[in-house]
């Protein structure tokens, strides 16, 4: 009669000990799941940060390339950003130096300048960002082999391309106002992260009377090109991250204002 309670007590303890083991296993599983979720969240946040950072760097490079395009237009017109005439501050600004190639302002200046550019036998046919029409592959920014044509390293050398504000005197930063960091670096004399080049392309004035365009209105205004050239501007800006690069091209026709 005295042994029966003891057996009952032992039978009651066994299920209780078995339940404690299952609880520990369930807790371990939930801890592992929580760690996996935390790891997934951290990797997702890191990936999003990389995407946002790369996009921001590309946008800065794109804005810098746009600024270079506008600076090249001002270089062709010999003006400042506010429309006033270029102000000489050193030998580079306004292309005032005697050894600097000038943008042609009259028709007789076009032929000698193009002849001088085409006579360049080695390297790019460019001088102080003014270039003859490129032949062969046009995407030199993707070429690193001289056997395949002009390379990006050749085009980025001094006196071949132009830095931002080099010939216009454009200010990339005024006082304590923030500036695009790529343009800030681009204005430095030893900069290798951005350039622009201007191809001088002769324009045949008789082409507008050749009937190339069907149903051309008779009252269409003339282009008023003086001299008869158009310019193809290529601007390149490299971001601050490896592999981030923007290239923009624009055809620009400088028209003479009619009184």
C-alpha positions in Angstrom: 0.0 0.0 0.0 2.9 2.4 0.5 4.6 1.8 -2.9 1.7 2.8 -5.1 2.1 6.6 -4.5 5.8 6.4 -5.3 5.1 4.7 -8.7 2.5 7.4 -9.5 4.9 10.2 -8.7 7.5 8.7 -11.1 5.0 8.3 -13.8 4.0 12.0 -13.4 7.6 13.2 -13.7 8.4 11.6 -17.1 6.0 13.6 -19.3 7.1 16.8 -17.5 10.8 16.2 -18.4 9.9 15.3 -22.0 8.0 18.6 -22.4 11.0 20.6 -21.2 13.2 19.1 -24.0 10.7 20.1 -26.7 10.5 23.6 -25.4 14.2 24.1 -25.6 14.3 22.8 -29.2 11.4 25.2 -30.2 13.3 28.1 -28.6 16.5 27.3 -30.5 14.5 27.1 -33.8 12.9 30.5 -33.2 16.3 32.0 -32.3 17.8 30.7 -35.5 14.9 32.1 -37.5 15.3 35.5 -35.9 19.0 35.5 -36.7 18.2 34.6 -40.4 15.7 37.4 -40.6 18.1 39.9 -39.1 20.8 38.8 -41.5 18.4 39.1 -44.4 17.4 42.6 -43.3 21.0 43.8 -42.9 21.9 42.5 -46.4 18.9 44.1 -47.9 19.7 47.4 -46.3 23.3 47.2 -47.5 22.2 46.4 -51.0 19.8 49.3 -51.0 22.6 51.6 -49.8 24.8 50.5 -52.6 22.1 51.1 -55.2 21.3 54.5 -53.9 25.0 55.4 -53.7 25.7 54.3 -57.2 22.7 56.2 -58.6 23.7 59.3 -56.7 27.2 59.1 -58.1 25.9 58.6 -61.6 23.6 61.6 -61.3 26.4 63.8 -60.1 28.5 62.7 -63.1 25.6 63.3 -65.4 25.1 66.8 -64.1 28.9 67.5 -64.4 28.7 66.3 -68.1 25.8 68.7 -68.7 27.8 71.5 -67.2 30.7 70.7 -69.5 28.4 70.8 -72.5 27.2 74.3 -71.5 30.8 75.4 -70.8 31.8 74.3 -74.3 28.9 76.3 -75.9 30.1 79.4 -74.0 33.7 78.6 -75.2 32.5 78.6 -78.8 30.5 81.9 -78.3 33.2 83.6 -76.3 30.7 84.5 -73.6 30.2 84.0 -69.9 27.2 82.2 -68.4 25.3 85.5 -68.0 25.6 86.4 -71.7 28.3 89.0 -71.2 31.6 88.9 -73.1 34.3 86.7 -71.8 36.7 88.4 -69.4 40.4 87.7 -69.7 41.9 86.6 -66.3 44.8 84.5 -67.6 46.3 83.1 -70.8 43.7 80.4 -71.0 40.5 82.3 -70.4 38.9 83.6 -73.6 41.7 81.7 -75.5 43.7 84.9 -75.2 47.1 83.2 -75.2 49.1 83.5 -78.4 49.8 79.8 -78.5 46.2 78.7 -77.9 44.1 77.6 -80.9 41.3 80.0 -81.4 37.6 79.3 -82.3 37.1 80.5 -85.9 35.0 83.6 -86.0 35.1 84.3 -89.7 35.1 82.1 -92.8 38.8 82.7 -93.7 39.9 81.4 -90.3 38.3 78.0 -90.8 40.5 76.5 -93.5 43.9 77.2 -91.9 42.7 76.0 -88.5 41.4 72.7 -89.9 44.5 72.2 -92.0 46.7 72.6 -88.9 44.6 70.0 -87.0 44.6 67.5 -89.9 48.4 67.8 -90.2 48.8 66.4 -86.7 50.3 63.0 -87.4 50.6 61.4 -84.0 47.8 61.1 -81.5 44.4 62.8 -81.6 43.9 65.6 -84.2 43.0 68.0 -81.5 44.6 71.2 -80.0 43.2 73.0 -77.0 39.9 71.1 -77.2 39.3 72.0 -80.8 39.4 68.9 -83.0 39.1 67.9 -86.6 36.3 65.4 -87.4 37.1 62.0 -85.9 37.5 59.1 -88.3 37.2 55.4 -87.4 35.5 54.2 -84.2 33.8 57.1 -82.5 33.6 55.8 -78.9 37.2 56.5 -77.9 36.0 56.4 -74.3 35.6 52.7 -74.5 39.0 52.1 -76.1 42.2 51.4 -74.2 44.3 49.8 -77.0 46.2 52.2 -79.3 46.0 49.5 -82.0 42.3 50.1 -82.3 42.5 53.8 -82.6 42.5 56.8 -80.3 42.3 55.9 -76.6 40.7 57.7 -73.7 44.1 58.2 -72.1 45.3 60.1 -75.2 42.2 62.3 -75.2 42.6 63.1 -71.5 46.1 64.5 -71.8 46.8 68.2 -71.4 46.1 70.6 -74.4 43.9 67.9 -76.0 40.7 68.3 -74.0 39.4 71.2 -71.9 38.6 71.3 -68.2 35.5 73.0 -66.9 36.0 76.7 -66.9 39.5 76.5 -68.4 38.7 78.7 -71.4 35.6 80.5 -70.1 36.6 81.4 -66.6 33.4 79.7 -65.3 33.4 79.5 -61.5 32.6 76.0 -60.2 32.3 77.4 -56.6 31.5 80.8 -55.3 32.1 81.6 -51.7 30.7 79.0 -49.3 28.1 77.8 -51.8 28.2 74.0 -52.4 29.3 72.7 -55.7 29.3 69.5 -57.6 32.4 67.6 -56.2 33.2 66.3 -59.7 33.3 69.8 -61.2 35.5 70.9 -58.2 38.0 68.2 -59.1 37.6 68.8 -62.8 38.8 72.4 -62.5 42.1 71.4 -61.1 45.1 71.5 -63.5 46.0 67.9 -63.0 42.4 66.6 -63.2 41.8 63.4 -65.1 38.1 62.9 -64.4 36.4 65.1 -66.9 37.0 66.8 -70.2 35.2 68.2 -73.3 36.2 68.3 -76.9 34.8 70.4 -79.8 34.9 68.9 -83.3 34.8 71.6 -86.0 32.6 70.3 -88.9 32.5 72.4 -92.1 28.9 73.1 -93.3 28.1 73.3 -97.0 26.0 76.5 -97.3 24.7 75.3 -100.7 23.1 72.2 -99.1 20.0 74.2 -98.1 19.2 74.8 -101.8 19.9 71.2 -103.0 16.4 69.9 -102.3 17.6 67.3 -99.8 14.5 67.9 -97.6 11.2 67.2 -99.3 8.4 69.9 -99.1 10.8 72.4 -97.5 8.9 75.6 -96.8 10.0 78.5 -99.0 9.9 80.9 -96.1 12.1 78.9 -93.8 14.7 81.1 -92.1 18.3 80.6 -93.0 20.7 79.2 -90.4 22.8 82.4 -90.4 26.0 80.5 -89.7 29.0 82.7 -89.5 31.3 81.0 -90.3 29.7 78.0 -92.0 30.7 75.4 -89.4 28.8 73.3 -86.9 30.3 71.9 -83.8 30.0 68.4 -82.3 30.7 68.6 -78.5 31.6 65.6 -76.6 31.7 65.8 -72.8 32.9 63.1 -70.4 32.7 63.0 -66.7 33.8 60.2 -64.4 32.1 59.6 -61.1 33.9 59.2 -57.8 33.2 55.5 -57.8 35.1 53.1 -60.1 33.2 52.4 -63.4 30.9 55.4 -63.0 31.2 57.4 -66.3 28.9 59.6 -68.3 29.5 60.7 -71.9 27.2 63.2 -73.6 27.3 64.5 -77.2 25.6 67.5 -78.8 25.7 69.1 -82.2 25.8 72.9 -81.8 25.3 75.5 -84.5 26.4 79.0 -83.6 24.1 81.4 -85.3 24.7 85.1 -85.9 22.1 87.3 -84.3 20.3 89.4 -86.9 19.8 93.1 -86.1 
